[in-house]
Amino acid sequence: MAQKIPLVLLLCGSFNPVTNMHLRMFEIAKNYFNSNGKYQVLKGIISPVSDAYKKKGLVDAQTRCEMVRLGIKSNNWLELSEWESKKPEWTPTLEVLTYHKKNAQHQFGNSVQLMLLCGGDLVETFLIPNLWKADHMEEIFSQFGLAIINRMGSGPEKIIYENDFLYKHKSNFHLINDWILNDISSTKIRRAISRNESVKYLIPDEVCDFISEKNLYKNKF
């Protein structure tokens, strides 16, 4: 029986705030990889973007990291990385992947694979002119690969098929269907909070309590 490839999953984003959907993405991907007989998922990493991203309504990185920490505190295989969040400038995804690949190799050995976990909507951004550097995409696709959670409203299969550059790397794209449809997003969470609507059971309870205690996202949408 062939030895399984050790795998670490990395999810990048704002996490403004972290939601149950973010955490579900890891579980869905873990089920997929552990059941296909080729991989063994060792851990998942959440890497919040730094304040230099300057997205409208983005709360400070320290607060976002604390929400992630609270959201995963009962999880024994997910961890928070504050490295990207503490950078004074925005960090390209390739640089974040490279950093965590070196750390994963140090922890698990050179055979470990690091893969970018993302939603199907990220694939659409690869077609936006000048948003991604071509050489960065080439290295991300060929050296790391993507674990793509096919969510509501996204159609990554069609995008990959119709684009020659993406299609060339299709063997490194793992399209993972989420059969239990879940349309939770941080944007919708912030909107609900700004309207004084309950978000209980949409985000971890500890995160919900933290947001209420700190009075976050009120009148900011």
N, C-alpha and C positions, 0 to 999 in steps of 0.2 A: 504494500500500500504506500503510495507516494506521501511524502511528508508535506503537511499543510504549510502554507505560506503565512508567517505571522504578520498581522495587519493592524495598523493604527489609523483611526479615522480622525480627520481634522475638519472642524466646522468653523468658518470665519463669518463675521457679521457684526452688526451693531448691538444686538441683544438689548433692545431699548423698548420694553424689557424682554428678558428671556421668557419664552412661553412653553407650554406643554408640547406644542408642535416641534419646537427645536429639540426637545428631549426625545420625542417620539421618533424623529428622524434617525437618531442613533440606534434605537431599538429595532426599527424597521431594517436598517442596513445590517445590523448585527445578525438578525434572523436570516437575512438573505445570504450573507457571506458564510456564516457558520453552517448553513444547510446545503451549500453547493459542493461541499467536500474538498474545496481547493484552499480555502483560507481559514485562519483562526483569528478572530478579532481579539486583540489584547486589551486595548483601551480606546477611549474616545477623548478628544481634546476640544474644548471650546475656547476660541480666541477672539475676544471682543476688540473691535477697532479702536484706535486712539481718538482723543478729542480733536486731533488735527483733521479728521474726516469732515468736520464742520457741517454736518447734516442738520437741517432745520429740526428743532425739537429734541436734539440729541442731548441727553443728560450726561454729566461728566463720567469719565471712564471708571473712576473709583467706585461710584455708585452703581454703575452697570455691572462691574465685576462682583460687587457685593451681592447683587441680586442673583447672578449666576451661581455664586458660592452657596447661597441659601437654597437655590433651586436644585442643586445636585448633592447636597450634603448627605442624603441618605443613599446615594448611589455609589457602588463600590468599583465602578469601572470607568466613570467619567471624571475628568479633571478640568479645572480652570487654568488657563495660561494667561498671565498678565503681561507677558513680554511685549506683545504687539500694542497693548493698550497703554503702556508706559512710554512708548516712543514719542518724541517731540514732533515727528512728522508722520504723514500717512505712509504706510508700508505696503509695497506691492505684494500681491498674494504669493507670487513665486518666492519672494524673500521669506515670507512667513513659513511656507512649505519647506524650504531649504533648512531653515533654523530648526524646525521640529523634526525633520528627517535625521539631522545629525544627533539630536537628543534621543530619538527613538533608537538609533543604531547604538548609541552609547549604553542605553538601558537594556535593549533586547538582542543586540548583535547586528551584524551587517546584512543579514538575510531579511530583516524586517522591511515591510513595505508601508509607506505612508501614502494615504489617499485622501483627496479633497472630497468631503461630503457636502452636497449642495442640493437645492431644490431645482426642479426643471426650469424655473424662470431664469436661473443664472445662465443657462445655455443660450438663451435669447440674447444676452448681453455680449456674447462673443461676436455677434454680427454687427454691433454698433461701431461705426468707424471711429478709430483713434481712441477707443475706450481701453482696449487691451493691446499691448505690444505683441506683434506677431511672434517674435522670438520667445517671449514669455509664455504665450499660449502653446507654442511648439514644445517647450520643455515641460510645462505642466501636464500636457496630454501624454507625452511620451515617457516621462520619467516618474510621474506620480499617478496619473489616472484620476477619473472622477467616479464617485458613487452618487448617482443622480436619483433623488426621490421624485417620482412623477406625481406631482400634486395637482389639485384642481386648477384648471385654466391654463396649464402648461402643456406644450406638445413637443418635448425634446426629440422624440424619434424622427418626426418630420423635418425638424430643423437640421438634425445631423445628416439625414439622408440627402437633403437638398443642397448641402454645402460641401464642396469637394474637400476643403481643408479639414473640416470636422470629420467627414466620412473616412478620411485617410487614417484617423486615429480611433475608429469606432470600436476596435477590439479592447481599447483601454477605457471605454465608457460603459459603466454598469448601470443599466436602466432598471430601476427598482420600483415596482408598482406599490402604491399605498392603497390597499383595497378597502380600508376603513377611511372613508373620505373625511378630511379634516382641513377646514379652511381658516384656522386660527393664524393670525399674523400680529406682529408687534404694532403695526399701524392701526389695526382694528381694536387692539387692546387699548392703545392710547386714546383713540377716539371715544371708546366706551367710558373710560375713566374721566375724560374731560366733560362728559355729559352726565356724570354721576351715576353711571350704570354699573351693575355688578359684573366683575370679571372672575368671580370665584369659579373654580373648576376649569378655567381656561389657562391659568398660570398656576405654578406651585403655590400652595397655601402660604408658605413662609415669604414668598415674593409678594404675594397679595398683601399680607400684613405689613411688610416693609414699605411698600408703596403708599399705603394708607398712613402709616406712621410718619413718613417723610413728606407726605402731601405732594407726591410727584404727579406730573402729567395733568394737573388741574389747569384748565383754561389755557392750554398750550397747543391745542390742535388747530 
